[in-house]
Amino acid sequence: MNRERHSPRSATGAQIAHLFGVSDYQTLKTSSLRSSQMTVTRLWTDEGSKEMTADIPVEKASVVSFQLKTLRHHELWKFDRLFYSGGFAKDTISMVHLEEQPRAHLPTDYDCLMFHIPDLVLRELCAQEDMPAFHGLEGHKARVDPVAAHLCRSLLPALENPAAAGRLFFDHVGIAFAAYLLDNYRGGARPLVRSSSLTRLQMKKIEEYLLGDLTRDQSLESIAAVCNMPVSTFSKAFKQTTGLAVHQWLRSKRAERAAQLLSETKEAIASIAYECGFTDQAHLTRIFTRVYGTTPGTYRSQMSRHNSAAQYQDVLTERA
């Protein structure tokens, strides 16, 4: 007997953690898609569960799971029938549609990412990329996927500290992950789309928009709107133009602005961090060290000595 399960609450974040009976979770949500948003939630436990998961709300959405470590054993049920029993190797990707009324029994320890991706999101991306109409993902068989592994593992630092990563990061990686699923886990070939770059005028508008106030945490949708482009098309064009994703480019520009302020002012480093859009001084130090190979304090000291030497040389030149 099939049981209908409907709920206004999606299987995301705290809700999916509750459904799986775990207290430890981390979550991120996109903010740049027009139709709906996708969410990733990290769930982990050292004990497993004696019970089946609670009823997962029925909705037009897929849950795509990625195993951060080997899952020794579990059972997957669909429509109250056993669909799969066994383990998954590390870096395995698998998926179910929530209209299949899935439930799971996970008696062993696990650590995984669960992407909640509404059908509306995938349809929106198909429309933006001139792909055939979306009729569902076809990843019926779980498999180890190195490309998905790279995308998924890049999210771990952001899940640990969402504020430091900024919402642009998951917008970029999340949309890239959804596009990868459409390329590799659905029927039909993807049509060739000519790659394009942004014009100088478009880049100028973006720079004015983003660099005018570095303290703002802009969404990818709002940045794409500056060029009147769909999010996924804009993301590809921006990377084609700059060689960097938007969040990487902006992070570099924030570090450049911090370097300028460290060199030209005596402003406190913590204040510079805020002014340049970093969450705190520690966040600035981590990114600055990655970009310049030294801490903000050491950089300021080096530049102070350099400026003093340059000023002394100017005085000698004037006297001569």
Buried (B, 14 or more C-beta within 10 A) or exposed (E): EEEEBEEEEBBBBEBBBBBBBBEEBBBBBBBBBEEBBBBBBBBBBEEBBEEEBBBBBBBEBBBBBBBBBBBBBBBBBBEEEEBBEEEBEEBBBBBBBBBBBBBBBBBBBBBBBBBBBBBBBBBBBBBBBEBEEBEBBEBEEBBEBEEBBEBBEBBEEBBEEBEBBBBBBBBBBBBBBBBBBBEBBBEEEBEEEEEEBBEEEBBEBBEEBBBEEBEEEBBBBBBBBBBEBBBBBBBBBBBEBBEEBBBBBBBBBBBBBBBEBBBEEEEEBBEBBBBBBBBEBEBBBEBBBEBBEBBBEBBBEBBEEEEEEEEEEEEEEEEE
